[in-house]
C-alpha cells in the first residue's frame, strides 16, 4: 500500500514539475531593422495572452510567460510595420530575432524647382488631421489653428485669425487655384465643411505672413495645398458621430492617367445639442471633389479639379435659459422662441490646367477656372424674454413664494431675413517657370471676371416693456434694417514676377526671393504695385541656425462684401487696404533628451493705412464700406517643435500681439457742468481681432508597453476679444469677452496588427474616443442684447459647445 502511495506521489510530483517547468518559459531575443540596426522601445507581446515586454536601447528583450506552446508573438514600433511570428518550441522562444520594416509612403508627386527653399512657409503633415481631436470634424483648419501666429475662439468654425487679421485676410490655394468661402454665413454652426479634403492632400504649407509675390492680394496668411497624383490603387474610409468620409485613388497601368476622388458628409447636430438655445437642429453638409491628371506626352500634361458642396442648415428654436453677471449682480435670462431658420449654401468649382515642359529649364501652365455660389438665408424668429435677478441686493437668493420673481425686464425680439446671393467668378491664367543658372524665375498673368447679384431684406424689431426700441411717439422704429438689391460686374487683371537665387558669402549663403505683384480692378479703376522680398541666411559658423527677413507692401483689394456699406448700398469709390510689413526671425535646432528639437521665433510689424473698419458678430463681418482708418499690428511668436515623446511629433506655440486702429472721421460730444459741448476724438482703439496673448499645444504620447495605444491632446488658449453694443459706433467696442480656453483629448488604438493577422489589405486602422472640451468650459462667442424696464442694456453671453464624446473609426487600404 505504501509503495502504491509513493508511486502515486512521485507521479504527481513529476506532473507538477512538468507543469511548473512549462509555466516558466523564457522568451528572449533582439529586434532590428532591415539594416541590422537595433530598434529600441519596440513593443513585444503574446497574442491572446497578457505577457510582454519592451526592447531596451540595444533592441534586446526578455520576459517569462506561462503561455502554452505554440503561441503567436507580435512586435510593433512607431514608424515600422507590425510583425507576428509563431513560436513552436522552447528553443525558438529563447533565440528570437525579429526584423521590422520601415513604413514606406509612396511619393505621389515630386517637383524639383532648382534650389527652391520654403522661406516663409511651414510644412504640415496632413495625416495629423486624423489624429487631432477636433470638434470641426477633421477639417484641415483644425491643424492650422494650432500653428504659430494663429488664433481662434470658435470650435464650430473653420475660420481663423492670423497676426491681427480677420477671416477675410487669409488666402487658400489648392493646386494653384484660389479658393473662396461663402459670403452670407453668420455663425460657425452654419459653415459645415471647408473646401480642403484632408484625404486628398499630398503636401500642405502655411505662412503666417511675409509671403512671396506669387501669392495673391491679402494681408494676413497663405495656406498652400497640393492634391495627390496617385501611383497605385488605395483608399480610405472613416466614420464618427460627426459624419463620415471616404476616398479612392488610383492610376492606369501605364501611369499616364491618375484619379483621386473623395466624398464627405458632416452633421454637427450632436454638438449643437449642448448649446444654451434648445430646439430642433437639423444641419446637413455634403461635398464631393476629384482631381484628375493625364499625361498626354512627355511634354504635355492635363489636370482637372472638380468640386461641389451643399450645406443645409435647419433650425427651429424652442427656448433658452442663461445665467450671467457677477457675484454681486447675478441675473438670469429666459427666452421662449417661435419660428424657424432655413439656410442653403451651394458651391461649385471647376478648373482645368494644361502643363507644358519643353525641357527641364522651362515650364508653362495654362489654367481656366469657374466658381459659382448660391446662398440663401431665411429666418423669422420671435423671442419673448424675461430678465430676472438671481440675488437680492444683500446677496441673498430671492424666494419666489415670498418675494416673487424679480423680473427686471420683459420684452420681445422679432428677427426677419430674406437674403439671397448669387456669385460667379471665372478666370484664365498663364504661368511660367524658368531656370537660368542660379536663378529660378516665376511669373504669371491672370484675368478674372466677377459677378454678384445680392438681395438683402433683413431687420430686427425689439419691444421692451411695451415700447418699441428705439422709442418714438410718432412711428414704430426698428433696431436695424438692411434692405437693398445690388448687381455688380467687374474685371481684374493681376500679374507677378519673382526671382529666387542664392548668394554665397564668406560667412555663409543667402537665399533671396524678390518679386513684384500688380493688380488692376476696373470697378474702382485702381492700379496696385506690391514689391516683396524674402531673405534666408545660413551662417557657416552655426549650421543648426538660420535667419529670416521679409518685407513688402501687401494690398487687400476689395471683394464683394467689403464694398457694401452697413445700409446695403455699394461704395464704388472703395480702395484697397494697404499694409507695409516687416517680418524677422530665426530657426534653431537644439538637442534635449537625446533628441533634436526646433525652436522658432518671429517678430513682425504691420503699418496699415486705408483700412476698411468692420464689426464682427460670431463669424459674420460687417464692413463700414469706407477707407477711413489707419492702424498697426505688432507682435512676436515662439514655437518649439519636436518629439516631446520619442517617435511622435508635438509642438507648442506662444504669441504676443497688439493691433489697434484710428478712425479718422469719428468723434462724439460731451458737455461740462455748464452745458458747454466739447468734441472728443477717440483716437486709437483695439481692432476686433486684438487678441493680446494666445497659446496652443498639440501633444502626442503612447504607452511604452503598448505603442499602438496613443493619446493626442489639443489645447487652445486666447485672451479676450473686444466687443461693443450692436449697431453702435466703432469707438464703443472697447468691452472685452472672456478668454477662450479649450482642451480636446483623444484616445486611439491601432487595430492594424490585429487585422493583418489574416493577411488583410488594410494599411492602417484606428479606433478613437475623443473628449471635446475636456474641462467643460463655457466659452463666449457673441452676445444676445436685452433691455430692462429702465432701458438699461445687458449683454447676455452666447456660449459655445460643452463637453461631448465622439467615437471615430478610420481605415486606409
Secondary structure, DSSP 4 states (H G I P E B T S, - for coil): -HHHHHHHHHHHHHHHHHHHHHHTEEEEEEEEETTS-B-TT-EEEETTSS-EEE--TTSEEEEEE-PPSSEEEEEE-TTB--EEEEE-SHHHHTSEEEEEPBP----------TT---SS-EEE-GGGGGTS--TTSS-THHHHTTSTTEE-S-TT----EETT--GGGEEEEETTEE----SS--SGGGT---S--GGGEEEEEEESS---TTS-S-SSEEEEEEE---SS-EEEEEEETTEEEEEEEEE-TTSSEEEEEEEEEE--HHHHTTSSEEEEEEEEEEEEEEEEEEE-SSSEEEEEEEEEEEEEEEEEEEEEEEEEE-SSSEEEEEEEEEEEEEEEEEEEEEEEEEEEEEETTEEEEEEEEEEEEEEEEEEEEEEEEEEEESB-TTSPBP-TTTT---EEEEEEEEEEEEEEEEEEEEEEEEEEEEEETTEEEEEEEEEEEEEEEEEEEEEEEEEETTEEES--SSS---SEEEEEEEEEEEEEEEEEEEEEEEEEETTEEEEEEEEEEEEEETTTTEEEEEEEEEEEEEESS-TTEEEEEEEEEEEE---GGGGB-TTS-B-TT---EEEEEEEEEEEEEEEETTEEEEEEEEEEEEEEEEE--EEEETTEEEE-SS--EEEEEEEEEEEEEEEEETTEEEEEEEEEEEEEEEETT--EEEE-TT--EEEE---EEE-TT---EEEEEEEEEEETTEEEEEEEEEEEEE---EE--TT--GGG--EEPPPEEEEEEEEEEE-HHHHGGGT---SEEEEEEEEESTT----EEEEEEEE-TT--EEEEEEE----EEEEEEEEE-
